Amino acid sequence: MVSKEEIENVAKLMRIDLDDHVVHIDRVQKMIEYFDILDKAGVESEELSVQELSIKNLRDDKHIPYEENLIEKLKNYKGTYVRAPKMK
């Protein structure tokens, strides 16, 4: 179980100001339970197939100049900054 003190400590380390730590206890506990399920999945015996490519088979990187000022074409560009969506 995740305690209120652990949530407060992590929030402090991450420099996040939380008004109500109790709300986050259930969320973190659900994440930990999900990680436990993933740990029990038993994928150690699975064999991964990886396709190896030679460097000769990769395309050459080419710089293609873009003449227009791209930042001015952004939808939320406001003079000297770009407005980002609000975080929930």
C-alpha positions as CSV (number, residue, x, y, z in Angstrom):
1,M,0.0,0.0,0.0
2,V,1.2,3.5,-0.8
3,S,1.1,5.9,2.1
4,K,0.3,9.6,2.2
5,E,3.8,10.3,3.4
6,E,5.3,8.5,0.3
7,I,3.2,10.6,-2.0
8,E,4.2,13.8,-0.2
9,N,7.8,12.8,-0.4
10,V,7.7,12.1,-4.1
11,A,5.8,15.3,-4.8
12,K,8.4,17.2,-2.8
13,L,11.3,15.6,-4.7
14,M,9.6,16.4,-8.0
15,R,8.8,19.9,-6.8
16,I,5.1,19.4,-7.3
17,D,2.6,21.3,-5.1
18,L,-0.3,18.9,-4.3
19,D,-3.3,20.2,-2.3
20,D,-4.8,16.8,-1.7
21,H,-2.4,13.9,-1.4
22,V,-5.2,11.3,-0.7
23,V,-6.5,11.6,-4.2
24,H,-3.2,10.3,-5.6
25,I,-2.8,7.4,-3.3
26,D,-5.4,5.3,-5.1
27,R,-4.0,6.2,-8.5
28,V,-0.4,5.3,-7.5
29,Q,-1.7,2.0,-5.9
30,K,-3.5,1.1,-9.2
31,M,-0.3,1.7,-11.1
32,I,1.7,-0.5,-8.8
33,E,-0.9,-3.3,-9.0
34,Y,-0.7,-3.1,-12.8
35,F,3.1,-3.3,-12.7
36,D,2.7,-6.4,-10.5
37,I,0.5,-8.0,-13.2
38,L,3.1,-7.2,-15.8
39,D,5.8,-8.7,-13.7
40,K,3.8,-12.0,-13.5
41,A,3.2,-12.1,-17.2
42,G,6.2,-14.5,-17.6
43,V,7.7,-13.2,-20.8
44,E,11.3,-14.2,-20.0
45,S,11.0,-17.3,-22.2
46,E,9.7,-15.3,-25.2
47,E,12.2,-15.0,-28.0
48,L,12.5,-11.6,-29.7
49,S,13.1,-11.5,-33.4
50,V,15.2,-8.6,-34.5
51,Q,15.7,-7.7,-38.1
52,E,19.3,-6.5,-38.5
53,L,20.1,-3.9,-41.1
54,S,23.5,-3.0,-42.4
55,I,24.4,0.7,-42.3
56,K,24.8,0.4,-46.1
57,N,21.1,-0.3,-46.4
58,L,20.0,2.9,-44.6
59,R,19.1,6.1,-46.4
60,D,21.5,9.0,-46.5
61,D,20.4,12.0,-44.3
62,K,19.9,15.1,-46.4
63,H,19.2,18.6,-45.2
64,I,16.3,20.2,-47.0
65,P,16.1,23.9,-46.1
66,Y,12.7,25.3,-45.3
67,E,12.5,28.9,-46.3
68,E,9.4,30.0,-44.4
69,N,9.3,30.8,-40.7
70,L,7.6,27.7,-39.4
71,I,6.8,29.0,-35.9
72,E,4.6,31.7,-37.4
73,K,2.5,29.0,-39.0
74,L,1.6,27.4,-35.7
75,K,-2.1,27.6,-34.7
76,N,-1.4,28.9,-31.1
77,Y,1.5,31.3,-31.8
78,K,1.1,34.5,-29.9
79,G,4.0,36.9,-30.7
80,T,6.9,35.6,-28.7
81,Y,5.4,32.3,-27.3
82,V,3.4,29.3,-28.4
83,R,0.4,28.6,-26.2
84,A,0.2,25.0,-25.1
85,P,-2.9,23.1,-24.0
86,K,-3.8,23.2,-20.3
87,M,-2.7,20.2,-18.2
88,K,-5.4,18.3,-16.3
